[in-house]
């Protein structure tokens, strides 16, 4: 029963996550959409995406970046660093 409750809780929490409505440019502090961010990084060879480990929203952003590159024929290598 405990295992089922944990699984249900995980899906309930993860299904509540949504992508942020905007992103802040570190260059000039302007607000950007996800598509604008993806356009800016589209030709970069290395991209670092930070996260708060237990924040599903951060993981959704990471997934969208990976999907964007995959859908546009880019080779993607993913590395994880845990502290």
C-alpha positions as CSV (number, residue, x, y, z in Angstrom):
1,X,0.0,0.0,0.0
2,X,2.8,2.4,0.9
3,X,4.5,1.8,-2.5
4,X,1.2,2.6,-4.4
5,X,0.8,5.8,-2.3
6,X,4.3,6.9,-3.2
7,X,3.7,6.3,-6.9
8,X,0.4,8.1,-6.9
9,X,2.0,11.1,-5.0
10,X,4.8,11.2,-7.6
11,X,2.4,11.4,-10.5
12,X,0.2,13.9,-8.8
13,X,3.2,16.2,-8.1
14,X,4.8,15.8,-11.5
15,X,1.6,16.4,-13.3
16,X,1.2,19.8,-11.6
17,X,4.4,21.1,-13.1
18,X,4.3,23.6,-15.9
19,X,6.9,25.4,-18.0
20,X,7.6,28.9,-16.9
21,X,5.8,31.6,-18.8
22,X,9.0,33.6,-19.4
23,X,12.8,33.4,-19.0
24,X,15.1,36.3,-18.1
25,X,18.1,37.1,-20.4
26,X,21.3,37.3,-18.4
27,X,22.7,39.8,-21.0
28,X,20.2,42.6,-20.7
29,X,17.5,41.2,-18.2
30,X,14.8,41.2,-20.9
31,X,12.0,38.7,-20.7
32,X,12.1,35.9,-23.3
33,X,9.7,33.1,-24.3
34,X,10.9,29.6,-24.5
35,X,11.0,29.7,-28.3
36,X,13.2,32.9,-28.1
37,X,15.6,31.1,-25.8
38,X,15.7,28.0,-28.1
39,X,16.5,30.3,-31.1
40,X,19.3,31.9,-29.2
41,X,21.0,28.6,-28.2
42,X,20.2,26.7,-31.4
43,X,23.7,26.8,-32.8
44,X,25.7,26.6,-29.5
45,X,27.8,23.5,-29.1
46,X,27.6,23.3,-25.3
47,X,24.7,24.4,-23.2
48,X,24.6,24.3,-19.4
49,X,21.2,24.1,-17.8
50,X,21.0,24.5,-14.0
51,X,18.3,23.1,-11.9
52,X,17.0,22.7,-8.4
53,X,17.1,18.9,-8.1
54,X,13.6,18.4,-6.7
55,X,11.8,21.0,-9.0
56,X,9.8,19.3,-11.7
57,X,9.5,22.6,-13.6
58,X,13.3,22.7,-14.1
59,X,13.2,19.1,-15.5
60,X,10.5,20.1,-17.9
61,X,12.7,22.9,-19.3
62,X,15.6,20.5,-19.7
63,X,13.3,18.1,-21.5
64,X,12.0,20.8,-23.9
65,X,15.6,21.8,-24.8
66,X,16.6,18.2,-25.5
67,X,13.4,17.7,-27.6
68,X,14.1,20.8,-29.5
69,X,17.6,19.7,-30.5
70,X,16.5,16.2,-31.3
71,X,13.6,17.4,-33.5
72,X,15.9,19.7,-35.4
73,X,18.4,16.9,-36.2
74,X,21.1,17.9,-33.7
75,X,23.2,15.3,-31.9
76,X,22.6,15.5,-28.2
77,X,24.9,14.3,-25.4
78,X,23.6,14.7,-21.9
79,X,25.8,14.8,-18.8
80,X,24.7,15.0,-15.2
81,X,26.6,16.3,-12.3
82,X,25.4,15.6,-8.8
83,X,26.7,17.2,-5.7
